[in-house]
Amino acid sequence: MEESLMKKFFKNPFVLTVIAIILGFVVAGLILLLAGFPPVESIRTLIESMIGRPKDISSVVIRSTPIIFTGLGVAFAIKTGLFNIGAEGQYIIGCVVATMVGSMLDFPKPVAILMVLLSAMLVSALYAGFVGLLKARLGIHEVITSIMLNWIALYLSNWICGLQFFHKPGTIGMYPVNDCTYTMILPFWKRTEEGRAFMTKHPFLQETLGRTDVHAGIIVAIIAALVISHLLNRTRKGFELRAVGQNIDAARFVGIDVNKSIVHAMMISGALCGLGAGLYITGQSPHTVSTLSAFENVGFNGLSVAFIAFSSPIGCLFAGLLFGGLLYGGAGLQSKVGAPTEIINIIIGIIVFFCALSYLIPQFVERLDSSRRSKKERKKMKGGEK
C-alpha cells in the first residue's frame, strides 16, 4: 500500500511541476551565488517584487494574461496530438487585426468589444487553421509551417504598421483602438474627481485599480480554461480530437474524420491565441501595435507555460501566473539587488528543463519499487528454504 501511494504521488503532474519549480529556484540560487550575489536575499527579493504589494499582484496578473492564453492554445494543440509552435505568429496577427478593427469602430461598447475580440480570434484561427490544412492535406509537419508563419506574421505586422491608412504620423505604430473597445475595469471613472476621492479612501483599490490597467482579461482566461477543459474531457468533439492525437490510425478506423479534426484543433488553438491578443490590445496601454524588431515572446512563453502545466488547461492558469510573476519580478531583482534580469530567463529555462526531466521520475520510482519487491521476494524464498 505504501509503495503504490508513493507511485501515485510521484505520477501526479502537479507534484512533478512543484518539484521542477523548487529545483529551478535551487539551481538559480547556486548560479546567483557563483555570480557573487546573495542567493537567499535575491530569491526573497524576487518573490517580494512579485507579490509584495497589491499593485505588484495586479501587475503580475496583467502581465500573465496574454501568456495564459497562448499557453492554453499550445496546451490544447498538444492534447490533440499537435505541436503549435506558431502561437507567437498567431498572437501577432491577432494583435494587428484587433488594432485595425478597433481603430475604425465607433459602436456601443459591448458591440465594439465583441467585434474586436471576434475578429482577432477569427483571423488567428484561420492563420493556425492553414497550418492544420497543410498537415491534413499534404502531410507537412506543423512545426515547420508554423515556424515559417511566425516570421511571416512579424513582417506582415510591420508592413501593415507602415500603411498610410493605419500608420499614426510621428510614431512607429498604428492608430490606437477607440475608447469604445476598452476592456479595462472602470477606465474613465477612476480618472474623475469622484473616482479619485473614492479610491483615496480605499488604499487597496488605489493600488490595484488606480495605478494599473487592470482589465477583464484574467476573468475571460479563467472562463476559457474551464471551457477548454470541459470541451476536451466532457464532449464528443473533445473525445474525437484527443483520439486523433493519441492514435490517428485507430481514430480513422472507428470513423473519425481525421483531417477535419486536425484543422479544427489548430483553429481552436489559434483562436485562443487571438483572444489573448485582442484582450491585450483592448486592455493595456498603448492599445496599439508598433513596428517590431524581434518577437515579443508571448507565444514562445506560452509554449513553456503549456509544458510546465503538462498541457492541463487549468494548470496553464497557474503556470502563466508564475511566468508573469517571474518576468515582472525580474525588474525588482535588478533594481534592488543588482542581479541581471537574464537570471529570470535562466530560472524559466531551468524550470522547463526539470519539467521535461520530470517524466523520468515515475520511471525511477517504478524501478525503485520493483527493486524493493524483488528484495522482499528473495527474502521470502530464502526463509522458505530454511
FENZI-V332960 format. One record per residue. N is the residue number from 1. SS is DSSP state (H for helix, E for strand, C for the rest). PHI is phi in degrees with one decimal (999 if undefined). NEAR is the number of other C-alpha atoms within 10 Angstrom. Layout:
# FENZI-V332960
{{N & SS & PHI & NEAR} {N & SS & PHI & NEAR}}
This chain:
# FENZI-V332960
{{1 & C & 999 & 5} {2 & H & -64.5 & 6} {3 & H & -68.5 & 15} {4 & H & -65.8 & 10} {5 & H & -65.0 & 10} {6 & H & -65.1 & 14} {7 & H & -64.8 & 18} {8 & H & -63.2 & 11} {9 & H & -61.7 & 15} {10 & H & -82.4 & 20} {11 & H & -91.8 & 19} {12 & C & -71.1 & 11} {13 & H & -57.7 & 19} {14 & H & -63.2 & 16} {15 & H & -63.1 & 13} {16 & H & -63.3 & 23} {17 & H & -66.3 & 23} {18 & H & -61.7 & 14} {19 & H & -61.7 & 16} {20 & H & -63.3 & 22} {21 & H & -65.9 & 22} {22 & H & -62.5 & 13} {23 & H & -63.0 & 18} {24 & H & -61.3 & 21} {25 & H & -70.1 & 18} {26 & H & -64.8 & 17} {27 & H & -65.2 & 17} {28 & H & -61.7 & 22} {29 & H & -62.3 & 21} {30 & H & -64.5 & 15} {31 & H & -65.1 & 16} {32 & H & -61.9 & 19} {33 & H & -63.7 & 14} {34 & H & -66.7 & 11} {35 & C & -83.1 & 11} {36 & C & 95.0 & 10} {37 & C & -110.8 & 16} {38 & C & -66.3 & 15} {39 & H & -65.4 & 20} {40 & H & -65.1 & 14} {41 & H & -64.4 & 13} {42 & H & -66.5 & 22} {43 & H & -65.4 & 18} {44 & H & -63.5 & 12} {45 & H & -63.4 & 20} {46 & H & -60.7 & 25} {47 & H & -67.4 & 17} {48 & H & -63.8 & 15} {49 & H & -67.5 & 22} {50 & H & -83.6 & 28} {51 & H & -132.4 & 16} {52 & C & -68.1 & 13} {53 & C & -129.5 & 14} {54 & H & -56.2 & 17} {55 & H & -62.6 & 21} {56 & H & -64.5 & 20} {57 & H & -61.7 & 19} {58 & H & -61.3 & 21} {59 & H & -66.5 & 22} {60 & H & -63.9 & 24} {61 & H & -61.8 & 23} {62 & H & -62.7 & 25} {63 & H & -65.9 & 23} {64 & H & -81.0 & 27} {65 & H & -55.7 & 28} {66 & H & -64.1 & 30} {67 & H & -68.2 & 32} {68 & H & -61.7 & 38} {69 & H & -66.4 & 38} {70 & H & -66.4 & 37} {71 & H & -63.0 & 37} {72 & H & -61.1 & 37} {73 & H & -62.3 & 37} {74 & H & -66.3 & 34} {75 & H & -61.7 & 30} {76 & H & -61.9 & 31} {77 & H & -62.7 & 27} {78 & H & -62.5 & 21} {79 & H & -60.9 & 22} {80 & C & -102.1 & 24} {81 & C & 83.8 & 19} {82 & C & -119.2 & 22} {83 & C & -116.6 & 19} {84 & C & -86.3 & 29} {85 & C & -82.2 & 24} {86 & C & -93.5 & 31} {87 & H & -59.9 & 35} {88 & H & -63.6 & 29} {89 & H & -66.1 & 32} {90 & H & -66.9 & 34} {91 & H & -67.1 & 33} {92 & H & -62.1 & 28} {93 & H & -61.6 & 28} {94 & H & -62.1 & 37} {95 & H & -64.0 & 30} {96 & H & -64.0 & 27} {97 & H & -66.3 & 26} {98 & H & -60.3 & 34} {99 & H & -68.3 & 27} {100 & H & -60.0 & 24} {101 & H & -68.9 & 18} {102 & H & -65.2 & 30} {103 & H & -76.4 & 21} {104 & H & -104.8 & 14} {105 & C & -85.2 & 19} {106 & C & -145.9 & 14} {107 & C & -113.5 & 14} {108 & C & -55.4 & 10} {109 & H & -51.3 & 16} {110 & H & -60.6 & 12} {111 & H & -66.2 & 13} {112 & H & -63.2 & 21} {113 & H & -61.8 & 23} {114 & H & -62.7 & 13} {115 & H & -66.3 & 19} {116 & H & -64.6 & 28} {117 & H & -65.1 & 26} {118 & H & -66.3 & 18} {119 & H & -65.1 & 22} {120 & H & -64.0 & 33} {121 & H & -64.3 & 31} {122 & H & -64.4 & 21} {123 & H & -65.7 & 21} {124 & H & -65.8 & 32} {125 & H & -64.7 & 27} {126 & H & -67.2 & 20} {127 & H & -63.5 & 24} {128 & H & -75.8 & 30} {129 & H & -61.9 & 22} {130 & H & -62.0 & 19} {131 & H & -62.7 & 25} {132 & H & -63.8 & 29} {133 & H & -65.4 & 21} {134 & H & -63.3 & 17} {135 & H & -71.3 & 19} {136 & H & -69.4 & 18} {137 & H & -87.5 & 11} {138 & H & -112.8 & 9} {139 & C & 75.0 & 10} {140 & C & -78.7 & 14} {141 & C & -63.9 & 15} {142 & H & -66.1 & 23} {143 & H & -64.4 & 16} {144 & H & -64.8 & 12} {145 & H & -68.4 & 19} {146 & H & -69.5 & 24} {147 & H & -63.6 & 17} {148 & H & -64.0 & 14} {149 & H & -70.0 & 23} {150 & H & -60.0 & 22} {151 & H & -68.6 & 16} {152 & H & -61.3 & 14} {153 & H & -62.3 & 22} {154 & H & -60.9 & 21} {155 & H & -74.8 & 16} {156 & H & -66.3 & 17} {157 & H & -61.2 & 23} {158 & H & -65.1 & 20} {159 & H & -65.5 & 12} {160 & H & -65.6 & 20} {161 & H & -60.3 & 25} {162 & C & -88.9 & 18} {163 & C & -67.0 & 12} {164 & C & -60.4 & 10} {165 & C & -67.3 & 11} {166 & C & -104.6 & 17} {167 & E & -72.7 & 19} {168 & C & -88.3 & 16} {169 & C & -57.6 & 11} {170 & C & 83.6 & 6} {171 & C & -130.8 & 11} {172 & C & -108.6 & 15} {173 & E & -131.6 & 21} {174 & E & -94.3 & 26} {175 & C & -62.4 & 23} {176 & C & -70.3 & 23} {177 & C & -69.6 & 24} {178 & C & -73.9 & 19} {179 & H & -58.0 & 18} {180 & H & -67.4 & 18} {181 & H & -100.8 & 31} {182 & C & -63.2 & 25} {183 & C & -111.2 & 23} {184 & E & -66.7 & 19} {185 & C & -85.2 & 16} {186 & C & 49.5 & 15} {187 & C & -66.7 & 18} {188 & C & -93.5 & 10} {189 & H & -61.7 & 12} {190 & H & -70.2 & 19} {191 & H & -95.2 & 12} {192 & C & -78.3 & 11} {193 & H & -62.6 & 10} {194 & H & -63.3 & 11} {195 & H & -65.1 & 15} {196 & H & -64.7 & 15} {197 & H & -65.9 & 13} {198 & H & -65.8 & 14} {199 & H & -72.0 & 18} {200 & H & -62.8 & 14} {201 & H & -80.6 & 10} {202 & C & -127.0 & 11} {203 & H & -56.5 & 13} {204 & H & -63.3 & 14} {205 & H & -66.0 & 16} {206 & H & -61.6 & 20} {207 & H & -72.9 & 18} {208 & H & -83.8 & 19} {209 & H & -96.4 & 21} {210 & H & -79.0 & 22} {211 & C & -105.3 & 13} {212 & C & -137.5 & 18} {213 & C & -91.9 & 19} {214 & C & -63.7 & 23} {215 & E & -136.0 & 24} {216 & C & -80.5 & 18} {217 & H & -59.7 & 27} {218 & H & -66.4 & 20} {219 & H & -65.8 & 10} {220 & H & -64.1 & 16} {221 & H & -63.3 & 23} {222 & H & -62.9 & 17} {223 & H & -62.6 & 13} {224 & H & -62.6 & 20} {225 & H & -62.6 & 23} {226 & H & -66.8 & 13} {227 & H & -65.6 & 14} {228 & H & -64.2 & 21} {229 & H & -62.4 & 18} {230 & H & -65.3 & 13} {231 & H & -60.3 & 16} {232 & H & -72.2 & 19} {233 & H & -107.5 & 12} {234 & H & -128.3 & 12} {235 & C & -126.5 & 11} {236 & H & -65.7 & 11} {237 & H & -60.9 & 15} {238 & H & -63.7 & 20} {239 & H & -62.9 & 15} {240 & H & -63.7 & 19} {241 & H & -64.7 & 27} {242 & H & -69.1 & 23} {243 & H & -62.9 & 21} {244 & H & -62.7 & 25} {245 & H & -69.3 & 21} {246 & H & -83.2 & 14} {247 & C & -157.1 & 13} {248 & H & -66.7 & 16} {249 & H & -70.3 & 13} {250 & H & -65.4 & 12} {251 & H & -63.0 & 18} {252 & H & -66.4 & 14} {253 & H & -65.2 & 11} {254 & C & -87.0 & 8} {255 & C & 99.8 & 9} {256 & C & -76.9 & 17} {257 & C & -75.3 & 14} {258 & H & -64.0 & 20} {259 & H & -60.4 & 17} {260 & H & -65.1 & 14} {261 & H & -64.0 & 22} {262 & H & -63.3 & 24} {263 & H & -64.5 & 23} {264 & H & -63.1 & 21} {265 & H & -62.3 & 30} {266 & H & -67.7 & 29} {267 & H & -66.1 & 27} {268 & H & -64.8 & 24} {269 & H & -59.9 & 32} {270 & H & -66.1 & 37} {271 & H & -61.7 & 32} {272 & H & -65.0 & 33} {273 & H & -64.1 & 38} {274 & H & -66.2 & 37} {275 & H & -64.6 & 31} {276 & H & -62.5 & 31} {277 & H & -66.2 & 32} {278 & H & -62.1 & 34} {279 & H & -71.1 & 31} {280 & H & -66.8 & 27} {281 & H & -66.2 & 27} {282 & H & -81.9 & 30} {283 & H & -109.6 & 22} {284 & C & -132.8 & 19} {285 & C & -68.3 & 13} {286 & C & -93.4 & 13} {287 & C & 60.3 & 25} {288 & C & -157.7 & 22} {289 & C & -116.6 & 25} {290 & E & -112.8 & 21} {291 & C & -61.8 & 17} {292 & C & -100.5 & 15} {293 & C & -95.6 & 9} {294 & C & -160.2 & 9} {295 & C & -66.4 & 15} {296 & C & -87.0 & 13} {297 & C & 70.5 & 15} {298 & H & -65.7 & 25} {299 & H & -70.6 & 29} {300 & H & -68.3 & 19} {301 & H & -64.6 & 22} {302 & H & -61.5 & 30} {303 & H & -60.2 & 27} {304 & H & -64.5 & 27} {305 & H & -59.9 & 32} {306 & H & -63.4 & 29} {307 & H & -65.5 & 24} {308 & H & -63.8 & 32} {309 & C & -81.7 & 25} {310 & C & 52.3 & 21} {311 & C & 63.6 & 23} {312 & C & -85.4 & 24} {313 & H & -57.2 & 29} {314 & H & -69.3 & 20} {315 & H & -63.3 & 23} {316 & H & -64.1 & 31} {317 & H & -61.5 & 25} {318 & H & -75.5 & 16} {319 & H & -65.5 & 26} {320 & H & -65.0 & 30} {321 & H & -65.0 & 21} {322 & H & -63.1 & 20} {323 & H & -63.3 & 23} {324 & H & -59.7 & 24} {325 & H & -64.9 & 24} {326 & H & -65.6 & 25} {327 & H & -66.7 & 20} {328 & H & -73.6 & 23} {329 & H & -70.9 & 24} {330 & H & -61.6 & 23} {331 & H & -65.1 & 18} {332 & H & -66.4 & 20} {333 & H & -63.8 & 26} {334 & H & -71.1 & 17} {335 & H & -74.3 & 12} {336 & H & -93.0 & 12} {337 & H & -107.8 & 15} {338 & C & 91.2 & 12} {339 & C & -72.2 & 20} {340 & C & -67.7 & 13} {341 & C & -67.5 & 17} {342 & H & -61.4 & 11} {343 & H & -62.2 & 18} {344 & H & -65.5 & 21} {345 & H & -63.6 & 13} {346 & H & -65.6 & 16} {347 & H & -60.2 & 21} {348 & H & -61.7 & 23} {349 & H & -62.5 & 14} {350 & H & -66.7 & 20} {351 & H & -62.2 & 26} {352 & H & -62.9 & 22} {353 & H & -60.7 & 18} {354 & H & -70.9 & 20} {355 & H & -64.4 & 25} {356 & H & -65.7 & 16} {357 & H & -72.5 & 12} {358 & C & -63.4 & 20} {359 & H & -65.3 & 14} {360 & H & -80.3 & 13} {361 & H & -62.3 & 14} {362 & H & -59.5 & 18} {363 & H & -66.8 & 14} {364 & H & -64.4 & 14} {365 & H & -64.4 & 18} {366 & H & -63.6 & 18} {367 & H & -66.0 & 12} {368 & H & -62.8 & 14} {369 & H & -65.6 & 16} {370 & H & -64.5 & 13} {371 & H & -63.3 & 12} {372 & H & -64.8 & 12} {373 & H & -64.5 & 13} {374 & H & -66.5 & 12} {375 & H & -64.1 & 12} {376 & H & -63.3 & 12} {377 & H & -66.2 & 12} {378 & H & -64.7 & 11} {379 & H & -63.7 & 12} {380 & H & -63.9 & 11} {381 & H & -65.2 & 11} {382 & H & -64.5 & 10} {383 & H & -65.2 & 9} {384 & H & -69.3 & 8} {385 & H & -66.1 & 7} {386 & C & -69.1 & 5}}
